């Protein structure tokens, strides 16, 4: 089940009127590497969890090795990954310039993935019933958006109803690792605590992929919620060596 709210498009249609509404998901069924391995075990493939972990690690390494060699990867039932070059080249004979050009990996869903998501149910909820949402994460250390994390530098979290309210041992900004373990940002690391933006210093994190999670009792009014709600940003952010 995917819950969503509708937001009015800010871009006008050809007639000058707002171009309808777009859906904004408000719940993300976030799954960690550990959750994924648990699912593998329920499918009873005849292997142990240790063997499943080794197989998953090997597939990950092979995928990275192919991309590192400039290869495009196609697993037809799951996905295809293709490397593209982005940015403008000023002249017809211009060379690749890392300052103006970059490599981007595009992922296209495979046949089995398309069949799987076609059966996912959706449910529209009212804005007041949800609201907590992370739209983008800007890393000031690298100058990137929805891509990297720089420990010790400020991460700008943009969205709606983000303000951290509640007991500090329950609420806050958390960084969720690939194993599902959560690293909280220190209370004093939150330099901006607004409804639409949080500025937080990224704690010391190991290299790898991390998801940002916000937990708060903020309700949008002077009276906080009785129970906290949370939102996990679905885009993984990378910490490099």
C-alpha positions in Angstrom: 0.0 0.0 0.0 1.3 3.5 -1.0 -0.4 6.5 0.7 -0.3 9.8 -1.2 -1.5 13.3 -1.1 -2.2 15.6 -4.1 -0.3 18.8 -4.6 -1.3 21.5 -7.1 1.3 21.8 -9.9 3.1 25.1 -9.8 3.7 25.1 -13.6 0.9 26.5 -15.6 -0.7 24.7 -18.5 -0.8 26.2 -22.0 -4.0 28.1 -21.1 -2.4 29.8 -18.1 -4.2 27.8 -15.5 -2.4 25.4 -13.0 -1.7 22.1 -14.8 -3.7 19.9 -12.4 -2.2 18.1 -9.4 0.7 15.7 -8.8 0.9 12.9 -6.3 3.3 13.1 -3.3 3.9 9.9 -1.4 3.7 10.2 2.3 4.7 6.7 3.5 7.7 4.8 2.3 7.9 1.1 3.1 11.6 1.4 3.5 13.5 -1.9 3.5 17.1 -2.4 4.7 19.6 -4.9 3.5 18.8 -7.0 6.6 15.1 -6.9 5.7 15.9 -8.0 2.1 17.9 -11.0 3.5 14.9 -11.9 5.7 12.7 -11.9 2.7 15.2 -14.2 0.9 15.0 -16.6 3.8 11.2 -16.7 3.6 11.3 -17.7 0.0 13.1 -20.9 1.1 15.7 -21.1 -1.7 17.5 -23.9 0.0 20.5 -21.8 1.2 21.5 -20.5 4.6 21.4 -16.9 5.6 25.2 -16.8 5.5 25.1 -18.2 1.9 22.4 -15.6 1.0 24.6 -12.8 2.4 27.6 -14.0 0.4 25.5 -14.3 -2.8 24.1 -10.8 -2.3 27.6 -9.4 -1.7 28.9 -11.2 -4.8 26.1 -9.8 -7.0 26.8 -6.3 -5.6 30.5 -6.5 -6.3 30.0 -7.9 -9.8 27.5 -5.1 -10.6 30.0 -2.4 -9.3 32.9 -4.1 -11.2 31.0 -4.0 -14.5 30.0 -0.3 -14.0 33.6 0.6 -13.0 34.7 -0.8 -16.3 32.3 1.4 -18.2 29.9 -1.5 -18.9 26.1 -1.3 -19.1 24.3 -4.0 -17.0 21.2 -5.8 -18.2 19.3 -8.2 -16.0 16.1 -8.3 -18.1 13.6 -9.4 -15.4 14.9 -7.0 -12.8 16.5 -3.9 -14.4 19.0 -2.5 -16.9 21.6 0.1 -15.9 23.1 2.4 -18.5 25.8 5.0 -18.1 25.2 8.4 -19.7 27.2 11.6 -19.9 25.5 14.8 -18.8 26.5 18.4 -19.2 27.2 20.7 -22.2 30.2 20.5 -24.5 31.1 23.9 -25.8 32.7 22.8 -29.1 32.3 19.8 -31.4 35.8 18.6 -30.5 35.6 19.3 -26.8 36.9 16.7 -24.4 35.1 15.5 -21.3 35.5 18.1 -18.5 34.8 17.0 -15.0 34.0 20.6 -14.0 31.1 20.7 -16.6 30.3 17.1 -17.4 29.5 14.1 -15.3 28.6 10.4 -15.6 25.1 9.3 -14.6 23.7 5.8 -14.2 20.1 5.5 -15.4 18.1 2.5 -14.1 15.2 1.1 -16.1 12.8 -1.4 -14.5 12.7 -4.9 -16.0 9.7 -6.9 -16.9 9.3 -8.7 -13.5 9.6 -5.4 -11.7 7.0 -3.7 -13.9 4.6 -6.6 -13.3 5.2 -6.4 -9.5 4.4 -2.7 -9.1 1.3 -3.0 -11.3 -0.3 -4.8 -8.4 0.6 -2.3 -5.7 -2.5 -0.6 -4.2 -2.7 3.1 -3.6 -4.6 5.2 -1.1 -5.2 9.0 -1.2 -5.1 10.6 2.2 -5.8 14.2 3.3 -2.9 16.6 3.7 -3.7 17.1 7.4 -3.6 13.4 8.0 -0.1 13.1 6.8 2.1 16.0 5.8 5.5 14.8 7.1 7.6 14.5 4.0 11.2 14.9 2.8 11.5 16.2 -0.7 15.2 16.8 -1.0 18.5 16.5 0.9 21.2 19.1 0.1 24.8 18.3 1.2 26.6 21.6 1.7 30.0 19.8 1.9 29.8 18.5 -1.7 27.3 20.9 -3.1 25.1 18.0 -4.3 21.4 17.3 -3.9 20.0 13.8 -3.2 23.4 12.2 -3.7 26.1 12.5 -1.1 26.7 13.0 2.6 29.7 14.8 4.1 30.3 14.0 7.8 31.0 17.1 9.8 29.1 19.4 7.3 25.5 20.6 7.2 22.8 18.7 5.5 19.8 20.7 4.5 16.6 18.6 4.7 13.7 20.1 2.7 10.1 19.1 2.9 6.9 19.6 4.9 6.1 19.4 8.6 9.7 18.6 9.4 10.0 20.6 12.7 11.5 18.4 15.5 9.1 18.5 18.5 9.0 16.0 21.4 11.3 14.2 23.8 14.8 14.2 22.5 15.3 10.5 23.3 12.5 9.7 20.9 12.5 12.3 18.1 15.2 13.8 15.9 17.2 13.2 12.7 18.6 9.7 12.2 20.9 8.2 9.6 19.9 4.6 8.7 22.7 2.3 7.5 22.5 -0.6 5.1 22.2 -3.0 8.0 19.3 -1.0 9.5 21.2 0.4 12.4 20.4 4.1 13.1 22.9 6.8 14.0 21.2 9.9 15.5 22.4 13.4 14.9 23.3 15.2 18.1 20.8 17.6 19.5 23.2 20.5 19.3 23.9 19.6 15.6 20.4 20.9 14.6 21.1 24.5 13.7 17.8 25.1 11.9 14.5 23.6 13.0 11.8 24.7 10.7 8.6 23.3 9.3 10.0 23.2 5.8 13.7 22.9 6.4 16.1 21.3 8.9 19.8 22.1 8.9 21.8 19.4 10.7 25.4 18.5 11.0 26.1 15.0 9.6 27.6 12.8 12.3 30.6 10.6 11.8 29.4 7.8 9.4 31.2 4.9 7.8 31.6 4.9 4.0 28.5 3.4 2.3 24.8 4.2 1.6 22.6 5.9 4.2 19.0 6.9 4.4 17.8 10.1 6.3 15.0 9.6 8.7 13.0 12.3 10.6 11.0 11.5 13.7 8.8 14.2 15.3 5.7 14.9 17.2 5.1 18.1 15.3 1.4 18.5 14.3 1.4 21.8 12.6 -0.2 23.5 15.6 0.7 24.5 19.1 -0.4 21.1 20.4 2.1 18.3 19.6 1.0 14.8 18.6 0.6 12.2 21.3 2.8 9.8 19.3 5.7 10.5 17.0 5.6 9.9 13.3 8.5 9.3 11.0 9.5 9.6 7.4 12.5 7.9 5.8 13.9 9.6 2.6 13.8 6.8 0.0 16.8 8.0 -1.9 20.1 6.6 -0.5 22.9 9.1 0.2 26.5 8.0 -0.1 29.4 8.6 2.2 32.7 8.2 0.3 36.1 7.4 1.7 
